[in-house]
Amino acid sequence: MTRIRSRAEQEGNRPDCFTAACQCDTVAALQAPLPSSVPQIAIYTKTDGIVDWRSCINDEAEADVEVSGTHVGLAWNPKVYRIIAQRLAGFGAPDRAAASG
């Protein structure tokens, strides 16, 4: 990353890129809050070893799901994929009560 930043500075292109001062459209979009219509989920492990689990949770307890594993191990944890599949299956699904009424 240092080489990329150095090259950008040499070329005069976006000297603030890769810093907290970057104001490009991409960084601004990443910093903008998500619309309330976008559901959140936080899958975390207290044994992460890299990220403090408390920084991973949302303000909504029902969106926080603890699993066992390590930081890198989450990518291979079948429980993580089951949780994601269940949430995606429910997202955008018609309300069953309304559909049957």
C-alpha positions as a printed NumPy array, in Angstrom:
array([[  0.   ,   0.   ,   0.   ],
       [  2.909,   2.332,   0.653],
       [  4.091,   1.962,  -2.947],
       [  0.628,   2.786,  -4.271],
       [  0.361,   5.892,  -2.096],
       [  3.874,   6.973,  -3.03 ],
       [  3.086,   6.577,  -6.714],
       [ -0.16 ,   8.555,  -6.368],
       [  1.721,  11.374,  -4.637],
       [  4.393,  11.421,  -7.348],
       [  1.783,  11.659, -10.071],
       [ -0.133,  14.335,  -8.175],
       [ -3.22 ,  12.187,  -8.074],
       [ -5.227,  12.25 ,  -4.887],
       [ -2.445,  12.675,  -2.343],
       [ -4.902,  11.978,   0.481],
       [ -5.831,   8.526,  -0.821],
       [ -5.167,   5.742,   1.645],
       [ -5.383,   8.229,   4.53 ],
       [ -8.183,   9.344,   6.845],
       [ -8.295,  12.639,   4.93 ],
       [ -9.386,  11.023,   1.657],
       [-12.615,  12.598,   0.389],
       [-13.17 ,  10.689,  -2.852],
       [-16.655,   9.454,  -3.783],
       [-15.788,   5.865,  -2.907],
       [-14.681,   6.682,   0.631],
       [-17.664,   8.995,   1.125],
       [-20.022,   6.194,   0.043],
       [-18.376,   3.753,   2.449],
       [-18.741,   6.223,   5.306],
       [-22.414,   6.978,   4.631],
       [-24.95 ,   5.166,   6.799],
       [-26.939,   2.389,   5.184],
       [-30.649,   2.97 ,   4.57 ],
       [-32.88 ,   1.573,   7.309],
       [-34.37 ,  -0.812,   4.73 ],
       [-31.04 ,  -2.684,   4.515],
       [-30.961,  -5.382,   7.203],
       [-27.848,  -5.76 ,   9.313],
       [-26.204,  -8.834,  10.719],
       [-23.076,  -9.096,  12.828],
       [-21.513, -12.53 ,  12.971],
       [-18.7  , -12.442,  15.488],
       [-16.567, -14.651,  17.683],
       [-15.244, -13.784,  21.102],
       [-12.136, -15.83 ,  20.312],
       [-11.345, -13.84 ,  17.152],
       [ -7.776, -13.043,  18.174],
       [ -7.557, -10.044,  15.816],
       [-10.711,  -7.954,  16.203],
       [-12.271,  -7.164,  19.577],
       [-15.738,  -8.735,  19.381],
       [-17.323,  -5.68 ,  21.029],
       [-16.468,  -3.611,  17.959],
       [-18.394,  -6.068,  15.761],
       [-21.828,  -5.903,  17.308],
       [-24.719,  -3.724,  16.149],
       [-27.145,  -1.646,  18.138],
       [-29.77 ,  -4.333,  17.48 ],
       [-29.33 ,  -7.422,  19.661],
       [-31.342,  -9.585,  17.22 ],
       [-28.818,  -8.789,  14.476],
       [-25.823,  -9.991,  16.533],
       [-24.906, -13.663,  16.238],
       [-22.017, -15.208,  18.126],
       [-20.285, -18.253,  16.665],
       [-17.203, -20.174,  17.709],
       [-13.993, -19.872,  15.771],
       [-11.107, -17.603,  14.943],
       [-10.863, -14.537,  12.726],
       [ -9.65 , -16.441,   9.667],
       [-11.666, -19.541,  10.572],
       [-14.974, -17.695,  10.108],
       [-14.523, -17.995,   6.336],
       [-14.687, -21.803,   6.644],
       [-17.233, -22.062,   9.43 ],
       [-20.387, -23.787,   8.103],
       [-22.498, -22.198,  10.834],
       [-21.643, -18.754,   9.438],
       [-22.968, -19.731,   6.016],
       [-26.128, -21.245,   7.502],
       [-26.808, -18.013,   9.385],
       [-26.252, -15.924,   6.259],
       [-28.486, -18.231,   4.184],
       [-31.268, -18.057,   6.764],
       [-31.114, -14.258,   6.871],
       [-31.029, -13.947,   3.086],
       [-33.941, -16.361,   2.738],
       [-35.994, -14.191,   5.066],
       [-34.943, -10.887,   3.516],
       [-37.501,  -9.655,   1.023],
       [-39.722, -12.687,   1.524],
       [-43.434, -11.862,   1.495],
       [-45.077, -11.692,   4.896],
       [-46.623, -15.147,   5.325],
       [-49.358, -13.89 ,   7.613],
       [-50.41 , -11.254,   5.089],
       [-50.178, -13.74 ,   2.204],
       [-52.399, -16.282,   3.929],
       [-54.923, -13.703,   5.194]])
